[in-house]
Amino acid sequence: MAELTKASTSRTIQTKSGKVHYQEAGEGYPLILMHGSGAGATGWVNFSNNIGPLAEQFHVYAVDCQGWGDSDTVSFEESDHVQMHIDFMDALGIEKAALVGNSMGGVTAIRLAVVHPDRVSHLITMGSGSTRAPKLFSPGDGPTEGLKVLQLCYREPTFENMKLLCEIMMFDPGDRVDALAQERLDSAVAHPEHLANFLDSLKKGGGPIRLWFTAEDLMAIKTPTLLFHGRDDRVVPYEHSLLLLAHIPNSRLPLFNRCGHWAMIEHPAEFNRDVIDFIQNN
């Protein structure tokens, strides 16, 4: 396969929900990648280390959720991340797909499996949130350390803040932190309407996810489920995936040491192998 670039994989489609931008590569069974809520997040920014290897086995779609990247913005009152992805699948004629979601994308993937179980063959999450019920060990009255920095990047999108975000998202960003921070900054400031929209969602709903799921919903999921989490996640503590594991019957949880919130960036080779193996053998 020829080397994939952001430009060579870039696509745009008009759906019932509005314009959706995405990266596309590969052939075969459809695999949809869903990014998190951080400033500057896009299908490419979050999954550039994964699209190529996964596209050797699957038809990969890395979607810019509406309100991020080059997709349309949407108000908090109108936002429905699940319906947006269903409209995206319908527009491309995708009847059923494997879903891979990081953080906010994980919540979207789980809720999609709850509301539209016939459209999801495999459910894979990384650093996903769980229910909105109180947790035993996670911060119980306000955002985590990582979410505070994430929100700061929306209020003050500077290189220094984006660098701080990358450092708190990862266990050890190493010498790649400057490049990651610059990439996210460029993506964020290109769409000031998205930044304003996110801050509005904080005031109205405490964050960009308007529609959630319950513990009872989780227990009804029959989809084969793989729940990645970093033990050193300072954004969404791994207690969330323990709760998901306890409620989703057909689930398993790989817990990575020396890994923060971005397993797909911090441990891409292992992550890619595990995703391929899980989909092909479940």
GIVENBEL-V855822 format. One record per backbone hydrogen bond with DSSP energy under -1.0 kcal/mol. CO is the residue of the C=O (numbers start at 1). NH is the residue of the N-H. If there is no record, write none. Layout:
co	nh
CO	NH
CO	NH
This chain:
co	nh
5	9
9	24
11	22
13	20
15	18
18	15
19	72
20	13
21	64
22	11
23	62
25	60
29	59
30	98
31	61
32	100
33	63
34	102
38	41
42	46
43	47
44	48
47	50
47	51
50	54
51	55
54	57
54	58
59	31
60	25
61	33
62	23
65	68
68	71
72	67
75	79
80	84
81	85
82	86
83	87
84	88
85	89
86	90
87	91
88	92
89	94
97	121
98	32
99	124
100	34
101	126
102	105
103	107
104	108
105	109
106	110
107	111
108	112
109	113
110	114
111	115
112	116
116	119
119	97
122	99
123	226
124	101
125	228
126	103
144	148
145	149
146	150
147	151
148	152
149	153
151	155
152	156
156	158
158	162
159	163
160	164
161	165
162	166
163	167
164	168
165	169
166	170
169	261
173	176
174	177
176	180
177	181
178	182
179	183
180	184
181	185
182	186
183	187
184	188
185	189
188	191
191	194
191	195
192	196
193	197
194	198
195	199
196	200
197	201
198	202
199	203
200	204
201	205
201	207
202	206
214	218
215	219
218	221
224	123
225	252
226	125
228	127
229	256
230	233
234	146
237	240
238	242
239	243
240	244
241	245
242	246
243	247
244	248
249	251
250	225
252	227
254	229
256	231
259	232
262	265
262	266
263	267
267	271
268	272
269	273
270	274
271	275
272	276
273	277
274	278
275	279
276	280
277	281
